[in-house]
Amino acid sequence: MTEYPTSIGRSDADSITLLGHDLAGELMGQVGFGELAFWLVAQRRPSAGELRVFEAVLVALADHGLTPSAIAARLTLTGAPESVQGALAAGLLGGGSRFLGTTEDCGRMLATALATGPVPDEDAAYDELATRVVTEARAARRVLPGLGHPVHKVTDPRTPVLIALAHESGVYGPHLRLFEAIGRVHPAIIGRTLPLNGAGVCGAALADLGLPVEMLRGFALLARTAGLLGHIAEEQRRPIGPAVYEQVDRATDYRAD
């Protein structure tokens, strides 16, 4: 008989086991959803400090107003009001290099840079590594994930708060330290000052928690799911989708070329 191994969970007629624990008897009412999400991916329970920063990341990424993901969810609900799952999926499908995906892209960039040699032990060494990262990206005409924001032109309010929380919680590590170094060195290289954005600092923080970089976008999507559910609920109560559709339709300028 073929076996399919899993360390997540199983169930039988009388019980449900999740992560080696009885779901009803040991987890429900005793483990929060954020802790469970971390545990499911990392296959270990987070420390109190790790959980504090992890849940702060989820809060930071939950919503940012009427972004493309929220608009997509609302317009999908306009066309299929019976399909909450379709509206939710539509909002999540737009998580990419400009929105939400920056969390993973930034974490991956930092992890890749740190893997090229010994982890720096002082600010000057971090600045040297950051200078190389920014210089190489500029030479290749690559956008640096985590740098700049379409709304927050000077400071993304989430960034200093999450860095402070990481310090207070004892989980400030090399990814956040390199991220801050990029913030220090980039103006002299690119000729202007851009803010370190919230999606990027979330990627750095998650990487410092030891979570796999290939999963960081998943956490961003997990957080945004809550925000999208809020938008979908509001769209049901006070719809704007029909007005958005009508405005775009009336503004259509057909061109033959």
N, C-alpha and C positions, 0 to 999 in steps of 0.2 A: 504494500500500500504506500502510495506517495505521501510524504509528510511536507507540510508547509510551515516552517518555523516562524514564530512571532514572539516578541517580548512585550507586545502592547496589551492584549487582553483576549479573553475568551468567555463563553457563557455556556451554561447547561440549564436543565429544567428548573433548577432551584436557586442559582446564583449567577452573578456576573463578577468576573475577576478583571481588574485593570491594574497594570503595572505591578502585578504580584499581590495586590490587596483586594479585599472584598469591597466592591464598589458601594453597596448599600450600607454595610456595617462599619467600614473604616474610612471612606473618602467623602461620601455625601454629608454636607454640613460641617466638615472638618478641613477640607482642602479647597482653597479658592480656585477660580477658573484660571487666573494667571499662573498660579503655581503649577496647576495641572498641565497647562500648555507647555511651560518650560520643561517639566518632568517628562512629558511624552516625547519631546524631541531629544533632550539631553540624556534621557534614561537615568537621571539622578535628580534628587530634590534640590532645589536652590537653597542657598543660605538666606538668612533674613536680609542681608545687604544686597545680594543678587536679586532677590525677589522685589525689593523696593525699586531698584533701578529698572528691572525688566517691566514692571507694571507702569512705571513712569514713561517708558518708551511706548507702551501700548496706548497710554493716554495721549502722549504727544502726537501720535500718528493717526488718531481716531478720525479727526475731521479737520478740514481747512477751508470750510465754506463751500460755495458753489463751484467747485473744481470740475474738470471734465468728467471725473469718475462719478461725482454726484449728479451732474447733468445727465450723463448717460443712463444712470439708474432711474432718474425721474422720467425721462422721455420714454424709456422702455416701459415703465409702468403706465404711461399715457396710452401707449399702443396696446398693452396687454395688462389691464388692471387686475386680472385674476392671477397673474404670474409674479408673485413676490420673488420667487427663486430666479426668474428670468431677469428681473430688474436688478437684483443683487449681483447676479453673475455678470451682467452688462457693466456694472460699475467696477467690478474687480478685474475684468479683462483688460482694462486700460492701464493697469499698473506696469509701467515700463520705465525707460531711461529718463523721462522728464518728470513723472509723478510716481511716487511710491517705490519704484525700482531703484531709486537713488540710494536707499538704505542698504541694499545688497551691494550695489556697485561701489559705494564708498567703502564699506567693510572689506570687500574683496581687494580694492586698490591698496588699502592700508596693510592688509594681511600679506599681500604679495610683496610690498616694499619691505616689510619687516622680515620676510623670509629670505631676503637676499644676503643677509649677514648676521652677525651678532646683534642682539637687541641693544640699542643705545642705552647708556646709563646716566646721561646728563643732557640738559637742554641744548647745549651746543651741538652735540652729536645728533639729536633729533632735528635740529634746524638744518644740519648738513644733509641728512636724509630727505627731509622735506624739500629742500632746495633742488635736490636731484629729481624728486617726483614731479615737482611743478615744472622744472626746466624741460624734462623729457616729454611731458604732456604738451607743453607749449610748442616744442619743436615738431611734434607729431600732429599738432592742431587737434588734439583731443580735449574734450570738455572734462574738467576735473570734477568728478561727482562730489557733492557736498559743499561746493563753493558757489555762492550766488543764490539769489531767490527772486522770483518775479514780483513779489509784493514787499518783502522785507529787504530794503535796500541797504540799510546800515547794520542792523543787528536782528537776527532771528531770535525772538524772545525765548524760545525753547532751549537754545544752545547753552547759554550760561547756567541755566537752571539744572539741566541734566548733568553737566560737568560737575557742578557743585554737589549734586546728589551722589554722583559716583565717588567723589572724594569723601563725603560724609559716611558713605556706606562701605568704604574700604574696598571698592572694586574699580578704582581708577587705574587703568593699565596702559600698556604701550600703544594701543590703537588710538585711544583718546589723546594720549600725549603727542603722537605723531600728527593727529588731526589738528590739534592746537598749534603745532609747529608750522603746519601748512598755512594756518591763519596768520602767523607772524611773518613768514618769508615771502608769501606770494605777491604782495604789493610791489616790491622792488623788482620782481621778475616780469610781471605782466603789465605793470604801469598803472594799476588802479587797485583800489581796495574793495573786496567783495566779502559779504558776510559768510560765516560758516553756517550752513543751513541746518534746520532741524532734522530732516531726513538723513543727512550725513552724520550728524552727531549720534543719532539713534543707531546707525550702522556701526559706528566706532564703539559705542557702549555695548551693543550686543556681542560684538567680536571680543571685547574684553571679558565678557561673561563666559567665554569659551564655547559659544554656540557656533555650529558650522556655518561658514559664510554662504554656502549654497542654500541655506534655509532662511537667510535674513529677509529676503523678499516675502517669504511666507508669513513671517511675523508682521511685516508691514501690512500685508493683506488681511491678516487676522484682526489687526487693530482697526483698519479702515472698514471692515465688515460692520463693526458697531456703528460707525458714523453713517454708513450707507443705510443701515436699518433705520436710523434716526431720520434720514432724508426721505426714505420710502414711507415711513409713518407720517411724516409731515405732508408729503405729497398726497397721501390719502385724505388727510384732514383739510389741507389748504393747498390745492394743486396749483402749480405754476407751469407744468409741462405743456398744457394746451396753449398758453400764452406764448411760451418760447417757440413752439412749433409755428404758431400763426405769425409771429414776428419774423422768423427766418423765412417762412414761405412768402410773405409779402415783400421781403427785401431781396428775393431772388432776382438776379440779373443774368438772364440766359445769354450766352455768347456762343456763336457757331464755331469759333476757332478752338 
